[in-house]
Amino acid sequence: YTHDIANLDMQGDLYEYMLSKLSTAGTNGQFRTPKHIREMMVQLLKPTPKDIICDPACGTAGFLVSAAEYVRTNHSEKMDKDDWKHYESNMFSGFDTDTTMLRISAMNLMLHSIKYPQVDYKDSLSKQNTIHDAYTICLANPPFKGSLDKETINDELRSITNNTKKTELLFLALFLRILKKGGTCACIVPDGVLFGSSKAHVALRKEIIENHHLRAIISMPSGVFKPYAGVSTAVLLFTKTGVGGTDKVWFYDMQADGYSLDDKRTKIEDNDIDDIINRFSNLENETDRKRIEKSFLVPKEEIIENDYDLSINKYKEIEYEEIVYEKPEVIIGKIKELEKEITLGLEELEKLVK
């Protein structure tokens, strides 16, 4: 197994590099999630060789590849034959409605040592998708701007989301359905999902908070997806329980991801990603963090009082520095002194000119 992996490593890296240079969106508006954002999400979930991982809007299979690389890097020495067999065949599943993307996905996974990639042509939100309780991890950046024909949408998803046609809400309902109990999801959502006031928005947030375990909201700067799009997004992390479990939700205000937030996306020093991973792994240390910090915990009760609003701006406090101005008479005195200096300077200048 290690011999196969060694031969494919370079090919896989080259293929990923080529995909990273695609600067246009797919025919259905898909665009790639930057590799460092995918890797951050994978590191927050820490997949193991026993996990069954799905991306139901897989595009080029970037999330599945990042998860596969994490498992290999952190667990390959302890993996037995059964683990490798699972890794090569049943561990990673992806669905998409774009056949070109599926071909790219299959090649990408095969070049990363997954011999039998489980990527299928499937409209994940449709009545044809009947998958339930199948995966332990969902990783995804689902479509944001879609609106579907109500007749085609799976009835179970419609019931959870108050009959919405918005794809970003329907995909969240889908993650809840396809995860096993105890399974965890890390997905990217547009900011509107966090604070939208429609019945569908509130119903879905209430479902996750009351009936499952909402763990974290990581607010990302709007430049993360440039040059494709300038939308403001967040990473949502939750665990499917069916019996609640939300206690305190961890918020993080990511301000930098190691790249400039313009269309060029050049490397810079500022980067919050390591801090995010370290803090999420040690949430017991976040208890006393103030709301003026980059990260803090918010009790479930406070979120309920705010109509299940999950926007970080609802809870973050801004510390204003009080500026103490001098008394008016002092300022007037200083202005007069300056005028005197200007007058004297002009007089000196006149003498030189004469």
Disulfide bonds with the S-S distance in Angstrom:
none
